[in-house]
Amino acid sequence: MKVMETDAARRSVIIRGPADAVNKAFNVQLNDYEYERGTYRSHDGPVQLPSNLADYVEAVVGLTNRQVHARTSRPHGGTAAEPLARRAMPRAAALQRIRRTPGH
């Protein structure tokens, strides 16, 4: 396994290695799978870490190369950004009221 990148601000470490090293490091078995859109490599079951590291690791991601296909439209015909915009508007209005409060 080789450390490819570290980022203290994001609190992340990116490592790369051959499948057998990944299997050993995380106590998993990487396998090749087929589905309607092709093939991919992944594992079944939870990732396990040595006890001296487990308390410091929040997540292990990237042990699969399966592509995730996003939907391009919503069932009601709107855009993906609309629900976020509707949620953001009341919050923005509330923040504006807070800023206008005298003494703050």
Biotite code that builds the C-alpha atoms (Angstrom):
import biotite.structure as struc

atoms = struc.array([
    struc.Atom([0.000, 0.000, 0.000], chain_id="A", res_id=1, res_name="MET", atom_name="CA", element="C"),
    struc.Atom([1.253, 3.458, -0.886], chain_id="A", res_id=2, res_name="LYS", atom_name="CA", element="C"),
    struc.Atom([0.111, 6.801, 0.516], chain_id="A", res_id=3, res_name="VAL", atom_name="CA", element="C"),
    struc.Atom([-0.862, 8.884, -2.518], chain_id="A", res_id=4, res_name="MET", atom_name="CA", element="C"),
    struc.Atom([-2.122, 12.033, -0.793], chain_id="A", res_id=5, res_name="GLU", atom_name="CA", element="C"),
    struc.Atom([-2.753, 13.481, 2.644], chain_id="A", res_id=6, res_name="THR", atom_name="CA", element="C"),
    struc.Atom([-4.793, 16.552, 3.486], chain_id="A", res_id=7, res_name="ASP", atom_name="CA", element="C"),
    struc.Atom([-4.865, 17.751, 7.093], chain_id="A", res_id=8, res_name="ALA", atom_name="CA", element="C"),
    struc.Atom([-7.620, 20.310, 6.417], chain_id="A", res_id=9, res_name="ALA", atom_name="CA", element="C"),
    struc.Atom([-9.945, 17.632, 4.999], chain_id="A", res_id=10, res_name="ARG", atom_name="CA", element="C"),
    struc.Atom([-8.610, 15.106, 7.499], chain_id="A", res_id=11, res_name="ARG", atom_name="CA", element="C"),
    struc.Atom([-8.107, 12.562, 4.730], chain_id="A", res_id=12, res_name="SER", atom_name="CA", element="C"),
    struc.Atom([-5.535, 10.090, 3.506], chain_id="A", res_id=13, res_name="VAL", atom_name="CA", element="C"),
    struc.Atom([-5.667, 8.498, 0.069], chain_id="A", res_id=14, res_name="ILE", atom_name="CA", element="C"),
    struc.Atom([-3.877, 5.179, -0.306], chain_id="A", res_id=15, res_name="ILE", atom_name="CA", element="C"),
    struc.Atom([-3.486, 2.849, -3.282], chain_id="A", res_id=16, res_name="ARG", atom_name="CA", element="C"),
    struc.Atom([-2.406, -0.733, -3.547], chain_id="A", res_id=17, res_name="GLY", atom_name="CA", element="C"),
    struc.Atom([-3.023, -4.090, -5.192], chain_id="A", res_id=18, res_name="PRO", atom_name="CA", element="C"),
    struc.Atom([-6.192, -6.031, -4.365], chain_id="A", res_id=19, res_name="ALA", atom_name="CA", element="C"),
    struc.Atom([-4.410, -8.532, -2.126], chain_id="A", res_id=20, res_name="ASP", atom_name="CA", element="C"),
    struc.Atom([-2.943, -5.708, -0.003], chain_id="A", res_id=21, res_name="ALA", atom_name="CA", element="C"),
    struc.Atom([-6.384, -4.029, 0.266], chain_id="A", res_id=22, res_name="VAL", atom_name="CA", element="C"),
    struc.Atom([-7.935, -7.361, 1.278], chain_id="A", res_id=23, res_name="ASN", atom_name="CA", element="C"),
    struc.Atom([-5.362, -7.797, 4.028], chain_id="A", res_id=24, res_name="LYS", atom_name="CA", element="C"),
    struc.Atom([-5.402, -4.176, 5.257], chain_id="A", res_id=25, res_name="ALA", atom_name="CA", element="C"),
    struc.Atom([-9.199, -4.008, 5.632], chain_id="A", res_id=26, res_name="PHE", atom_name="CA", element="C"),
    struc.Atom([-9.999, -7.691, 6.182], chain_id="A", res_id=27, res_name="ASN", atom_name="CA", element="C"),
    struc.Atom([-12.219, -7.831, 3.082], chain_id="A", res_id=28, res_name="VAL", atom_name="CA", element="C"),
    struc.Atom([-12.311, -9.918, -0.082], chain_id="A", res_id=29, res_name="GLN", atom_name="CA", element="C"),
    struc.Atom([-12.522, -7.853, -3.262], chain_id="A", res_id=30, res_name="LEU", atom_name="CA", element="C"),
    struc.Atom([-14.488, -9.662, -5.978], chain_id="A", res_id=31, res_name="ASN", atom_name="CA", element="C"),
    struc.Atom([-15.577, -8.979, -9.524], chain_id="A", res_id=32, res_name="ASP", atom_name="CA", element="C"),
    struc.Atom([-19.349, -8.649, -9.993], chain_id="A", res_id=33, res_name="TYR", atom_name="CA", element="C"),
    struc.Atom([-21.646, -8.291, -13.006], chain_id="A", res_id=34, res_name="GLU", atom_name="CA", element="C"),
    struc.Atom([-24.830, -6.250, -13.263], chain_id="A", res_id=35, res_name="TYR", atom_name="CA", element="C"),
    struc.Atom([-27.033, -4.897, -16.056], chain_id="A", res_id=36, res_name="GLU", atom_name="CA", element="C"),
    struc.Atom([-24.600, -2.059, -16.869], chain_id="A", res_id=37, res_name="ARG", atom_name="CA", element="C"),
    struc.Atom([-21.372, -4.054, -16.831], chain_id="A", res_id=38, res_name="GLY", atom_name="CA", element="C"),
    struc.Atom([-18.849, -5.353, -14.338], chain_id="A", res_id=39, res_name="THR", atom_name="CA", element="C"),
    struc.Atom([-17.295, -3.846, -11.242], chain_id="A", res_id=40, res_name="TYR", atom_name="CA", element="C"),
    struc.Atom([-15.048, -4.743, -8.308], chain_id="A", res_id=41, res_name="ARG", atom_name="CA", element="C"),
    struc.Atom([-16.261, -4.496, -4.727], chain_id="A", res_id=42, res_name="SER", atom_name="CA", element="C"),
    struc.Atom([-16.584, -6.424, -1.462], chain_id="A", res_id=43, res_name="HIS", atom_name="CA", element="C"),
    struc.Atom([-19.318, -7.853, 0.747], chain_id="A", res_id=44, res_name="ASP", atom_name="CA", element="C"),
    struc.Atom([-19.583, -7.108, 4.435], chain_id="A", res_id=45, res_name="GLY", atom_name="CA", element="C"),
    struc.Atom([-18.037, -4.470, 6.664], chain_id="A", res_id=46, res_name="PRO", atom_name="CA", element="C"),
    struc.Atom([-14.531, -3.084, 6.417], chain_id="A", res_id=47, res_name="VAL", atom_name="CA", element="C"),
    struc.Atom([-12.458, -3.880, 9.489], chain_id="A", res_id=48, res_name="GLN", atom_name="CA", element="C"),
    struc.Atom([-9.561, -1.855, 10.833], chain_id="A", res_id=49, res_name="LEU", atom_name="CA", element="C"),
    struc.Atom([-6.871, -2.684, 13.372], chain_id="A", res_id=50, res_name="PRO", atom_name="CA", element="C"),
    struc.Atom([-8.008, -1.647, 16.852], chain_id="A", res_id=51, res_name="SER", atom_name="CA", element="C"),
    struc.Atom([-5.182, 0.907, 17.156], chain_id="A", res_id=52, res_name="ASN", atom_name="CA", element="C"),
    struc.Atom([-6.596, 2.794, 14.105], chain_id="A", res_id=53, res_name="LEU", atom_name="CA", element="C"),
    struc.Atom([-10.338, 2.210, 14.378], chain_id="A", res_id=54, res_name="ALA", atom_name="CA", element="C"),
    struc.Atom([-11.002, 5.141, 16.742], chain_id="A", res_id=55, res_name="ASP", atom_name="CA", element="C"),
    struc.Atom([-9.317, 7.564, 14.338], chain_id="A", res_id=56, res_name="TYR", atom_name="CA", element="C"),
    struc.Atom([-11.019, 6.512, 11.091], chain_id="A", res_id=57, res_name="VAL", atom_name="CA", element="C"),
    struc.Atom([-14.457, 7.880, 10.291], chain_id="A", res_id=58, res_name="GLU", atom_name="CA", element="C"),
    struc.Atom([-14.944, 6.132, 6.930], chain_id="A", res_id=59, res_name="ALA", atom_name="CA", element="C"),
    struc.Atom([-13.240, 3.931, 4.367], chain_id="A", res_id=60, res_name="VAL", atom_name="CA", element="C"),
    struc.Atom([-14.475, 4.664, 0.856], chain_id="A", res_id=61, res_name="VAL", atom_name="CA", element="C"),
    struc.Atom([-13.380, 3.799, -2.647], chain_id="A", res_id=62, res_name="GLY", atom_name="CA", element="C"),
    struc.Atom([-13.137, 0.019, -2.396], chain_id="A", res_id=63, res_name="LEU", atom_name="CA", element="C"),
    struc.Atom([-15.471, -0.303, -5.368], chain_id="A", res_id=64, res_name="THR", atom_name="CA", element="C"),
    struc.Atom([-15.230, 0.901, -8.935], chain_id="A", res_id=65, res_name="ASN", atom_name="CA", element="C"),
    struc.Atom([-18.964, 0.581, -9.666], chain_id="A", res_id=66, res_name="ARG", atom_name="CA", element="C"),
    struc.Atom([-20.295, 3.661, -11.398], chain_id="A", res_id=67, res_name="GLN", atom_name="CA", element="C"),
    struc.Atom([-23.267, 5.385, -9.799], chain_id="A", res_id=68, res_name="VAL", atom_name="CA", element="C"),
    struc.Atom([-25.693, 6.697, -12.376], chain_id="A", res_id=69, res_name="HIS", atom_name="CA", element="C"),
    struc.Atom([-27.555, 9.827, -11.294], chain_id="A", res_id=70, res_name="ALA", atom_name="CA", element="C"),
    struc.Atom([-31.058, 10.652, -12.417], chain_id="A", res_id=71, res_name="ARG", atom_name="CA", element="C"),
    struc.Atom([-31.202, 13.735, -14.607], chain_id="A", res_id=72, res_name="THR", atom_name="CA", element="C"),
    struc.Atom([-34.774, 14.761, -13.770], chain_id="A", res_id=73, res_name="SER", atom_name="CA", element="C"),
    struc.Atom([-37.246, 14.578, -10.914], chain_id="A", res_id=74, res_name="ARG", atom_name="CA", element="C"),
    struc.Atom([-40.543, 12.675, -11.067], chain_id="A", res_id=75, res_name="PRO", atom_name="CA", element="C"),
    struc.Atom([-42.549, 15.942, -10.826], chain_id="A", res_id=76, res_name="HIS", atom_name="CA", element="C"),
    struc.Atom([-40.692, 17.376, -13.830], chain_id="A", res_id=77, res_name="GLY", atom_name="CA", element="C"),
    struc.Atom([-38.602, 19.885, -11.880], chain_id="A", res_id=78, res_name="GLY", atom_name="CA", element="C"),
    struc.Atom([-34.853, 20.161, -11.719], chain_id="A", res_id=79, res_name="THR", atom_name="CA", element="C"),
    struc.Atom([-32.616, 18.596, -9.108], chain_id="A", res_id=80, res_name="ALA", atom_name="CA", element="C"),
    struc.Atom([-31.769, 22.064, -7.747], chain_id="A", res_id=81, res_name="ALA", atom_name="CA", element="C"),
    struc.Atom([-35.366, 23.069, -6.995], chain_id="A", res_id=82, res_name="GLU", atom_name="CA", element="C"),
    struc.Atom([-35.814, 21.184, -3.709], chain_id="A", res_id=83, res_name="PRO", atom_name="CA", element="C"),
    struc.Atom([-32.537, 22.604, -2.377], chain_id="A", res_id=84, res_name="LEU", atom_name="CA", element="C"),
    struc.Atom([-33.523, 26.121, -3.440], chain_id="A", res_id=85, res_name="ALA", atom_name="CA", element="C"),
    struc.Atom([-36.893, 25.794, -1.695], chain_id="A", res_id=86, res_name="ARG", atom_name="CA", element="C"),
    struc.Atom([-35.175, 24.680, 1.514], chain_id="A", res_id=87, res_name="ARG", atom_name="CA", element="C"),
    struc.Atom([-32.499, 27.399, 1.297], chain_id="A", res_id=88, res_name="ALA", atom_name="CA", element="C"),
    struc.Atom([-34.911, 30.316, 0.809], chain_id="A", res_id=89, res_name="MET", atom_name="CA", element="C"),
    struc.Atom([-36.597, 30.207, 4.260], chain_id="A", res_id=90, res_name="PRO", atom_name="CA", element="C"),
    struc.Atom([-33.226, 29.793, 5.947], chain_id="A", res_id=91, res_name="ARG", atom_name="CA", element="C"),
    struc.Atom([-31.786, 32.766, 4.037], chain_id="A", res_id=92, res_name="ALA", atom_name="CA", element="C"),
    struc.Atom([-34.812, 34.855, 5.048], chain_id="A", res_id=93, res_name="ALA", atom_name="CA", element="C"),
    struc.Atom([-34.355, 33.836, 8.686], chain_id="A", res_id=94, res_name="ALA", atom_name="CA", element="C"),
    struc.Atom([-30.688, 34.825, 8.544], chain_id="A", res_id=95, res_name="LEU", atom_name="CA", element="C"),
    struc.Atom([-31.623, 38.210, 7.110], chain_id="A", res_id=96, res_name="GLN", atom_name="CA", element="C"),
    struc.Atom([-34.063, 38.789, 9.998], chain_id="A", res_id=97, res_name="ARG", atom_name="CA", element="C"),
    struc.Atom([-31.341, 37.887, 12.492], chain_id="A", res_id=98, res_name="ILE", atom_name="CA", element="C"),
    struc.Atom([-28.925, 40.362, 10.908], chain_id="A", res_id=99, res_name="ARG", atom_name="CA", element="C"),
    struc.Atom([-31.505, 43.165, 11.021], chain_id="A", res_id=100, res_name="ARG", atom_name="CA", element="C"),
    struc.Atom([-32.263, 42.704, 14.710], chain_id="A", res_id=101, res_name="THR", atom_name="CA", element="C"),
    struc.Atom([-31.062, 45.803, 16.606], chain_id="A", res_id=102, res_name="PRO", atom_name="CA", element="C"),
    struc.Atom([-28.204, 45.232, 19.026], chain_id="A", res_id=103, res_name="GLY", atom_name="CA", element="C"),
    struc.Atom([-26.675, 42.313, 17.148], chain_id="A", res_id=104, res_name="HIS", atom_name="CA", element="C"),
])
